[in-house]
Amino acid sequence: MDLSRITVLCFAASYAVALGLEALALVRRRGGGQLSATLSGGRRWGTLGVTVAGLFAHFVYLSLQASKAATPLSSPADWCLIAGAVLAAIYLAMSLTHSRWAVGLFLLPIVLALVGLSQTASSEPFAPERASRFWGMTHGWLLVAAAASVSVGFVAGLMYLLQSWRLRRRLPASEGITLPSLEWLEGASSRSLALSVWLTAGGFLSGLVLSRLNRGAEVDYLLWTDPVVITSAALLGWLLAAVVFRWVYPPARTGRKVAYLTVTAFGFMAITLVSLVFWGPTHGMAPPSAGNRGDVGSARDRQEVRFDGEPATLVVGVTLVPTSHRRLTSPAHRSLVNNPHRGTARG
């Protein structure tokens, strides 16, 4: 089998099939009788099979991408794929340990969204230079872990709200989908929120160091006007505010308030990821020099040829563009163009 032919579509299709099989649980719950007996065993093993196949293809694809790049797995597109793989692995682990819980209905859509987001994200590394590569990798892996933690907290919070809604309406457990207990979901949401603060803070601070290393010398670069920095700071600020709020207000440590905090944190994280896709890694990279861009006709590269008031004095700046070069036809002018460091030439 030629593993080099694996594409994003391979594991994305596997996750989509797994999500469809998870949705069949709703049919099984409501169908009853022979339909329930038929789908009970086959659905579970089918879901596990396609998930394992998708994860295998996912990790093989990431390995192939890492072997091709000089700076492996260091671009926004790679990070989206890595975060999706981590969440898919968490889903597989929970499917093996808690097979009755409908975690896939909540977690797999996020996995598919991250895979889709990777196709529009930039494939340029954040830190192509060796001096800043450590901070680029640290920044990326901490943000990947933070995204996974916030996503798990979001799923736990969403399931808590749904379970609480069902219990308040006294709906029997046999109807609808099987969810964990409120106590388990509350604990998962709280732990996820606390872990997300540390991971996001580490990713944010390492990102500031990375931006300072790569773009600190630029006069026109303002760190706090960078869209990615702004959205990341908003996410970190919300997480810190949520932790402080839970510390000073004990009722916020339990119940639906924890779920609301995790759901809102996921909203901030989604905004951060979208800004990362639209602006790419440019907030952490120095722009290419004027000599490497090839903008021959740009104003920055165009030579100014002017007379300083004396008819015989010609002031020559930087290299002339080809169109200007063709206008200077006299031997004296061509001599000045070919030797711009001669300063002035007097007739």
N, C-alpha and C positions, 0 to 999 in steps of 0.2 A: 504493500500500500504506500503510495506516494504522499507522505504527510505534508510536503511542501505545497500541495494543491488545496490545503484547508483554507477557507476564507471566513470572514465574519459571518456570512450568511449561514454557514454550517452550524455554528453553535447558537446563533440567534434563532434559527428554525427549531433547534432542539428545545430551547427554553420556551418558545411559543407553544410547542406541542405539550410540554410539561404543564404549562399554564392552562391549556385546554383540558387536559386530563384532570387537573385540580378542579376546574369548573364543573366537570362531570359529577363531582361529589354532591353538588346541589341537586342534580337529577336523581342520584342514588338515594339521597335523603328523602326526597319527595315521592319517588316512584314506588318504593316498597316492593314486597313480594319477590317474584322471580327476577325482576330487573335489578333489585338490590343485591341479590345473591350473585348475579352474573357479573356485575361491575365491581363488586367489593374487592376481590383479589386481583383481578386483571388490571384495574386502574392503578393500584398501588405499585405493582411491579413494573407496569409500563411507565409510570412517572419516574420511578427510580432509574430505570434503564435509560430513558432519554436524557435525564439530568446528568447521569454519569458520562454518557456519550458527549453531551454538550460541554461539560467541564473538561473532559479530555481534549476535545478539539480546541477549546478556549486556551488552555495552558500550552498546547503545542503551538498555536498561533502566536501567543506572546513570546514563546521561546524562539521561534523563527524570526520574529521582529527584533528581538534583542540581539540575535546573532548578526543581523544585517547592519545595525546602526553603530556608529562610533560612540555615541552616548546612549546606551540601551535604556529603554523604558523611561524616558525623561521628558516626554512631551505631554501636553494636555490630552491628546487622543489616547496615548498609552495609559495615562492615569485613569481615564474613564473606563477603559477595558479592564484594568486591574481591579478597580473598585467593583465592577460588575462581577468579576470572577470571585472576589472575596464574598460578596453577598450570595452568589450562587452556591458556593461551598457551605456557607452558613445554612442556607435552605436545605441542602442535601443532608447535612448533619442533623438538623432538626427533624427532617423526614424520617431518618433512621431511628432516632430516639423517641420521637413523639409523632407517630404515623397518623394519629387521628386528628391532629391539629391542622387546620387549613391555613398554614403559614404561607404556602405558595401563592394563594390568591392575593396576598398583600406584598410579598417580597419579590416575586418574579416580575411584576410590572416595572418595578424600579430597576431590576437587572436589565430588562429589555430597553428601558429608557436610557440607561447609561451606555449600552451598546450602540443604540441609535445616535446618542450624543457624540460618541467617539468618531462617527463618520463625518461630522461637521466641524469637529474641533481641529485645531492646528496640530500638525505632526512635527513642528519645529521644536527642538529641545529648549528648555528654559536656560540651561547653562552650557553652551557648547564649549566655552573656554575651560581649560583645566583648572585654573585658579578658583573658579566659582562652582565647579562641578559638584563638590561635596555639599555645598549649601543648596544647590539645585536638587540633588537627590534627597537630601533631608527634608526640604520643603515639600517635595512631591509625595514622598511616602507618608509623611505626617498628615498631609491633606487627604490622601487616600484612606488612611485609617480613620480620620475624623469623619469623612463622608460615610464610611461603612457604619461607624458607631451612631451617627445621627440618623441614618436610614433604619437601623435596627430599633432605635428608640422611637422613631416615627411609626414603624409597624406595630410595636408594642403599644404605643399610645392609641393608635387607631383601633386596634383590636380591643383595648380596654374600653374605649367609648362605645364600641359596638356591643361588647358583652354587657356593659352596664345598662345600655338601652334595652337590651333583650331581657335582662333580669328585672328591670323596673316594670316592664310590661308582662312579666310572668310568662314569657314564652318558654315552652318546654325545650329541653336540650336536644331532643330528637329532631326538632325542626331547624331548618337552615343549616349552618355550618358549625363545626365543633371548634371551640376556642379555649385557650388556657383559662385558668382561674384568674379572678381579679387580683388576688394577692401576687401571683406569679408575674402578671403583666405589670403591676405597679412596681415591683422590685426591678424588673428588666428596664422599665422606663427610667427609674431613678439612677441605676448604675450607668445606663447609656448616657444620660445627661451629664453626670459627673465626669465620665471618661472623655466625652466630647469636648469639654472645656479645656482639659489639658492638651489634647491632641490638636485642637484648633489653635490654641495659644502658641504651641510649638511651631506649627505650620506658618502661622502669621508672622512670628518673630524671625524665623529663618527666611521667610520671604522678604522681610525688610532688609535683612543682611544681604541677601542676594541682589536686591534692587540697588542697594548702596554700592556693592562691588561692581556691578555691571554698568550702572548709569549715574553713579554719584558725581562723576566729573562733568556731566552735561549741565550747562547753565539753564537751558530751557525745560529741563525735566523737573516737575514738581511731584513729589511722592504722593502727597495727599490729594492730588487731583486724578490719580490713576483709578479708573473704574474698578479694576480687580481689587486694588487695595481698599477702596471704599466699601465694597460689598463684603470683603473678608473681615474688615473691621466691624461692620454692622453685625455679621454673624457672631464674631467673638464677643462683641458688646452685649448682644442678646443672651448668649449663653452665660456670661458672667452675671448679668442682671437676674437671670432665672435662678442661678445658684444662690446669689445673695438674697433674693426674694424668699426662697425656700428656707434659708437659714434664719431670717428675721421673722418669718411668718410660718409657724409650724403647721397650720392646716394645709399649706401648699405642698407639704411633703408627702401627702397621701391623696388618694381619690383622683377625681377627674382633672384637678388642677395640674398634676404632673403630666397627664396625657396632653393637655392643652399646650403646656410648655414644650414638650417634645415635638408636637405637630408644628408649632410655629417655628421652632428651630430648623425643622426640615424645610420649611418655606424659605428661610434665609439661605440655607445651603443650596437650594435649587437656584436661587437668584445668583449666588456666587458662581456656580457651575456654568450657568448661561453666560454670565459676563466673561468667564474664562474662555468660553467657546468663541464669543464675538470678538474679543480683543486678543485672544491667543496669548503666547508667551512674551509679547512685546513689553509688558510691564517689567519683566526681569531681564531683558536683553538690551544691549546697546545697539542702536541702529547702525547699519553698514555705513562705512565712510563714503565720502562723496566720490573718491576715486574708484570705488568698487561698484558703484551703482550703474555706471554707464550712461548717465543722463548728460549726454554731451551738450545738448542744447539748453540745459537748465541755467537759470540766472546765476547759481552759485559757481558753475564751472566756466561761465562766459567771461572772457577778458574784457576789461574796459580799456579802450584806446582813446586817449584824450590828449589835448594840447593844453599845457598849463599857462598859456598866455604868451609864450614865446614861440614864434612861428617855427623855429628850427628845433624845438625840443619836443620829443615824443616820450611820454611816460608809459611804460609797458608793465602790466600787472602779471597775472598768471597766464597759463597756457591758453592760447586762442582756440576757439571752436573752429571746425573746418570751414564753415561758411565765412567767418571773418578772415580766415587765412587766405581764402581765395581772392578776397578783395584787395589784399596787399600784394601788389604785383611788382613793385620796384625792388631791385636787389638790396637796397638799404633796409627797406621794411622787412624783407624776408630774413635778413641777417639778424634784425632785432627779435623777430619771432623765434628763430632757431636758437637764439642766445638771450633768453629773457633776463638773465642775471647781470647783464652788462649795465643795467641801470638806465642811463639816458644817452642818447646819441645826438650830438650837435653837428649841424651842417655848416 
